[in-house]
Amino acid sequence: MSDPTPALTDPAVDGDAPADATGASSAQEEDALLDRVRPVAGGGRDIKDAATRQVIGRAPEQSVAELDDAVARAKAAQPAWEALGHEERSRLLLAAADRIDASAEALARIVSREQGKPLNGPGARFEAGGCAAWLRTAAATVLEPEVVVDDGEVHAELIYKAVGVVGAIGPWNWPMLIAVWQIAPALRMGNTVVVKPSEYTPLSVLALLSVINEVLPADVLIGVAGGRELGARLASHPDIDKVMFTGSTATGRKIIESSAGNLARLTLELGGNDAGIVLPDADPQAIAEGLFWGAFINTGQTCAALKRLYVHDSIYEDVVSALGQLAEQVPMGVGLDEENVLGPLQNEQQFDIVSRLVEDAKRNGGRVVAGGSPAAELGELFYRTTIVADVADGVALVDEEQFGPALPVIRYSDVEDAIARANGLEAGLGASVWSSDRDAARKVAQRLQAGTVWINSHGGVHPMIPFGGVKGSGYGLEFGVEGLKAVAVPQVING
Ligand code: TXE
């Protein structure tokens, strides 16, 4: 298959950027960026290439004292950053986006190796391009004051000001892009930001921050690398005013608990288990590629990926076999190889989760249509693109978030039943409905318990369209005007 369709759709992002004609110079720039983020005083930790398992660089392991120092510096820098005003901050964010564009190939190579996603397809180049696009959109978006009452006697306006210092805690699946989702609106509104990347993928995020910091004033944006204890300290720090978190539901709950101490405002983008419902009138061949990339973008390691697919009995076998064919065809392998569009799992823990869930599905009657086993010939963390048919709710592969390349396809005969099953889990990030009849699809969509419901696609995000979960997938919106409100405090001016 030659032209994978990016599931994250953004007109400003070119998902199929041409191969770099100056591969050698990008590799040199990559080395220079990795050098910049290396621990200064020894120590730190080796980070491995997810595909080859070779060491690609060394990341700092910073202490709680260093984190405290970072928060103190960010706090000291915040008033002057806010005082710069919207226009000047926007100018600097646009300049940062230009810097990212200039280093895009080197950043893409780092994230490809560290995270595993291939350069091509909706992969590492797409991620680097997305970082610039989200920064530009945040720079261009305006949060206007709102006149809430103006009746001749009372004039009351709602204005939005910076919250203060934002703690940004990120995951390992789209490490740079999700960091920018947190950073861009926060900076735009006049906050300073302390970023704690995932311990699995610190290099790409620190490299990205170093590029953005080429244009920002000192201490406005500070990265601190380390493990869970550092995340816990950042979330509970008395001088953190807002926490932006993307990660697991379990950690999200801990952050909610710690917010009882510092009263930090929270945006929590937690795990998902997105359902897709294929209605009987859908055309299996026409939707197969959209379904495939909805599920397998970033080799399934995407928060709002399609993770369980409900297909009407009348077209069930056609959809299953179309997906099975794609799963066999789409090239998987080392990300720097221009041929590949699927990669490895990022870490052993996630590899073990996927293996366990597929094995369990097989024991519970699941029919493996494609894949179903590790792809050891490609490397330690590769798992074949897997389609499992004839499973039902109650099987762990359906009920738990697999976060990897294994899609369960569930048969239904009554759409009411499919809706009930889609709504039956705690997760509520995304969902999708697939049909030739848009109005019928919209009626089903409105009954699904999810922050976003896509029709005839799954997982596309856009920097102006609000994105966030309901139920166990967290709360708070990112992107667009709503995203700016989430990193601001409202103030009423009455009079
Ligand atoms: O997440 P964690 P992990 C899901 C996916 C995966 C599971 C676990 O199902 O299997 O989560 O992944 C920091 N206070 N998603 O272990 O632990 C941590 O250092 C504050 C879905 O990576 O939640 C890291 O920076 N922070 C998700 C970040 O939280 C803490 C993407 C995420 O780590 C902390 C990734 C604490 N007490 C995994 N403990 C999505 N929605 O996209 C850890 N951290």
Residues whose N, C-alpha, C, O or C-beta is under 5 A from the ligand:
A	BS01	TXE	I169 G170 P171 W172 N173 K196 P197 S198 E199 G226 G227 R228 G231 A232 A235 T246 G247 S248 T251 K254 E269 L270 G271 T302 C303 E401 F403
